[in-house]
Amino acid sequence: MNEYKGKSLSWRVADGVVELALDRAPTNEIGLAMLDDLERFSAALPGLESVASALILYSEQKAGFSAGADLRELYSLAQKMEMSSAVKGVREFLERIHAVLNRLDTSPLTTIAAVHGVCFGGGFELALTCDLIIADKMARFCFPELRLGLIPGFGGIPRLKRDIGNAVVRDMLLTGRSINATKALSTGLASQVAAEGEALRLARATAAQVTKFDRTAAAAAKRFIKPLPASEMRNEIDIFCDLFARPAVMQGLRNFIENTGAHPYLP
């Protein structure tokens, strides 16, 4: 299936490049609908990998790449069930999203995230599956989960540790502060910074360069330099589920849902 349009994303293939566009208002929150579409994409990947060399992941939403997990959906799940059942449901969701993101992470395609605006929480974790992050100069990256009494749950901590220095990982996780594109470039999180509104154009130019190389050699190089931290990610799921069962998390989610104002993040 070389072209698809779902409820929350679409993809197409042209000139050896797959373009996967997130498009769920307001800011590509990752809930069950997005997960369903991502699983459909994951199932289509073998066919896409046979006709392409690169993948670009980007957002059609003006506000940014992705604001992360759908916290309203998560809170609603917890409210409707006994806590033990809610934790089971959360674990099942996490295992599904991990399977999809691990498939993206290990795809033989050279994967490029073109990021603008907010790239927070689960959205940041999605971007981290890609081999390259090209950041619009107005992009911001953040792990705000500790504000809710949680940790990132989509495999983000092990992936970030794989890519950049542990001191930066600790700073982002334990302070909840966001970093801008310039900081992302200097730490090695982003490979390139684009002018405002130009991240997708630059990603397309980079993908065109990638298509010039031998696909087998590129895939072998990727396997060598980008190991999947699978055991750490399984441990992350366990920690997330243990934390989720606490009353403090329900209160944090309730505060988030009931707060109708902006949710500011430290610079």
C-alpha positions in Angstrom: 0.0 0.0 0.0 2.0 3.0 -1.3 -0.6 5.6 -0.3 -3.0 5.8 2.6 -5.1 8.4 4.4 -6.4 7.6 7.9 -8.0 9.4 10.8 -4.8 10.8 12.2 -2.1 10.4 9.6 -1.4 9.7 5.9 1.5 8.4 3.9 2.7 8.3 0.3 5.8 7.2 -1.6 7.5 9.2 -4.3 11.0 9.0 -5.8 12.2 6.4 -3.3 11.0 8.3 -0.2 8.1 7.6 2.1 6.5 10.6 3.6 4.4 10.0 6.8 2.3 13.0 7.8 0.8 13.2 11.3 -2.5 15.1 11.1 -4.7 15.0 14.2 -6.0 18.2 15.7 -5.0 20.0 17.9 -1.4 18.8 18.0 -1.2 15.1 17.1 -1.9 13.7 20.5 -1.1 10.0 20.6 -4.1 8.0 21.7 -5.9 5.0 20.4 -6.8 6.5 17.1 -3.3 7.6 16.3 -2.0 4.2 17.6 -4.4 2.3 15.2 -3.1 4.3 12.3 0.6 3.9 13.3 0.0 0.1 13.6 -1.5 0.1 10.1 1.7 2.0 8.9 3.9 -0.5 10.7 2.1 -3.4 8.9 2.7 -1.7 5.6 6.4 -1.0 6.2 7.7 -4.3 4.6 6.1 -3.3 1.3 7.2 0.3 1.6 10.8 -0.7 2.4 10.9 -2.7 -0.8 10.4 0.4 -2.9 12.0 3.2 -0.9 15.3 4.2 0.7 14.2 6.9 3.2 11.3 7.9 5.4 10.3 11.4 6.4 8.1 11.8 9.4 6.5 15.3 9.8 3.3 17.1 11.0 0.6 18.8 9.1 -0.6 20.6 12.3 0.5 24.2 12.6 1.1 24.0 16.4 3.9 21.5 16.1 5.1 18.0 15.6 3.2 16.4 18.6 2.2 17.4 22.1 2.6 13.8 23.2 0.2 11.2 24.7 -3.5 11.9 24.7 -3.8 12.7 28.5 -7.5 13.2 28.4 -8.0 9.8 26.9 -5.7 8.4 29.6 -7.6 10.1 32.4 -10.9 8.9 31.0 -9.6 5.3 31.0 -8.6 5.5 34.6 -11.9 7.0 35.6 -14.0 4.3 34.0 -12.1 1.3 35.5 -10.8 -0.2 38.7 -7.2 0.8 39.1 -5.9 -2.7 38.5 -7.9 -2.9 35.2 -6.7 0.6 34.3 -3.1 -0.3 34.8 -3.6 -3.4 32.7 -5.1 -1.3 29.9 -2.2 1.2 30.1 0.3 -1.7 29.9 -1.4 -3.1 26.9 -1.3 0.4 25.2 2.4 0.8 26.0 3.3 -2.6 24.7 1.4 -1.8 21.4 3.1 1.6 21.0 6.5 0.1 21.9 6.0 -2.5 19.1 5.3 0.2 16.6 8.0 2.6 17.6 10.6 -0.3 17.8 9.6 -1.2 14.2 10.2 2.4 13.1 13.5 2.5 15.0 14.8 -0.6 13.4 13.5 -0.1 9.8 16.3 -0.4 7.2 15.1 2.9 5.8 17.0 6.0 6.7 14.4 7.8 8.8 14.2 11.6 9.2 11.9 13.5 11.6 11.1 17.1 10.4 10.2 18.8 13.6 8.5 22.2 14.1 6.8 23.7 17.1 6.1 21.5 20.1 7.7 18.1 20.3 6.8 17.0 23.8 6.5 13.8 25.7 5.3 10.9 23.5 5.7 13.1 20.4 9.4 13.6 21.4 9.6 9.8 21.9 8.2 9.3 18.4 10.8 11.6 16.9 13.6 9.8 18.7 12.9 6.6 16.8 14.2 8.4 13.7 17.9 8.3 12.6 18.0 12.1 12.0 16.0 14.9 13.5 15.9 18.1 11.5 14.5 20.9 13.7 12.8 24.1 12.7 14.5 26.9 14.6 11.2 27.4 16.5 11.0 23.8 17.6 11.1 22.9 21.3 11.7 19.5 22.8 10.5 18.5 26.3 9.8 15.6 28.7 7.1 17.1 31.0 6.0 13.7 32.5 7.4 14.3 36.0 4.8 17.1 36.4 2.2 14.3 36.3 4.1 12.0 38.6 5.2 9.8 35.7 8.1 9.1 33.5 8.1 8.9 29.7 6.6 5.6 28.7 7.1 5.2 24.9 10.8 4.2 25.1 12.0 7.8 25.2 14.5 7.6 28.0 16.6 4.7 26.6 16.5 6.2 23.1 17.6 9.6 24.3 20.4 8.0 26.4 21.5 6.1 23.3 21.8 9.4 21.4 23.1 12.0 23.7 25.0 12.5 27.0 23.4 11.3 30.2 23.8 14.7 31.9 21.5 16.3 29.3 19.0 13.4 29.7 18.9 13.9 33.4 18.4 17.6 33.0 15.5 17.2 30.6 13.8 14.5 32.6 14.3 15.8 36.1 13.6 19.5 35.5 10.9 19.2 32.8 12.5 22.1 31.0 12.2 22.3 27.2 15.2 22.9 25.0 15.2 24.9 21.7 16.6 23.8 18.3 20.0 25.4 18.9 20.4 23.5 22.1 19.2 20.3 20.4 21.8 20.8 17.7 24.6 21.4 20.2 23.8 18.3 22.2 23.6 16.1 19.2 19.9 15.5 19.4 19.2 17.3 16.1 21.5 16.8 13.1 20.4 20.1 11.4 18.5 23.3 12.2 16.3 24.8 9.5 14.9 28.3 9.1 11.3 28.7 10.3 9.0 26.7 8.2 11.8 25.0 6.3 12.3 21.8 8.2 10.3 19.6 5.7 12.1 21.1 2.7 15.5 20.4 4.3 14.3 16.9 5.2 13.3 16.3 1.6 16.7 17.5 0.4 18.4 15.2 2.9 16.3 12.2 1.8 17.1 12.9 -1.8 20.8 12.6 -0.8 20.1 9.3 1.0 18.6 7.8 -2.1 21.9 8.0 -3.9 23.5 5.4 -1.7 23.5 1.6 -1.7 20.5 0.6 0.3 22.1 -2.6 1.7 25.1 -0.8 2.9 23.0 1.9 4.5 20.9 -0.6 6.3 24.0 -2.5 7.5 25.5 0.7 8.8 22.3 1.6 10.6 22.2 -1.8 12.4 25.8 -1.3 13.5 25.5 2.3 14.9 21.9 2.2 16.2 21.3 -0.7 18.5 17.8 -1.0 20.1 17.9 -0.7 23.9 15.2 -3.3 24.3 15.8 -4.5 27.9 15.8 -0.9 29.2 12.5 -0.1 27.4 10.8 -3.1 28.9 12.0 -1.9 32.3 10.6 1.5 31.5 7.1 0.0 30.9 7.2 -1.6 34.3 8.3 1.6 36.1 5.6 3.6 34.3 2.8 1.2 35.3 4.0 1.1 38.9 3.9 4.9 39.0 0.6 5.1 37.2 -1.2 3.3 40.0 -0.6 6.0 42.5 -3.2 8.6 43.6 -0.8 11.4 42.9 -0.9 10.6 39.2 -4.7 10.7 39.0 -4.5 14.1 40.7 -1.9 15.3 38.3 -4.0 14.2 35.3 -7.1 15.8 36.8 -5.3 19.1 37.3 -4.1 18.9 33.7 -7.6 18.2 32.3 -9.3 20.9 34.4 -6.7 23.6 33.6 -8.2 25.4 30.7 -5.2 27.9 30.4 -1.9 27.4 28.7 0.5 24.8 30.0 3.8 26.7 30.2 7.2 24.9 30.2 10.4 26.4 31.5 12.9 27.6 28.8 
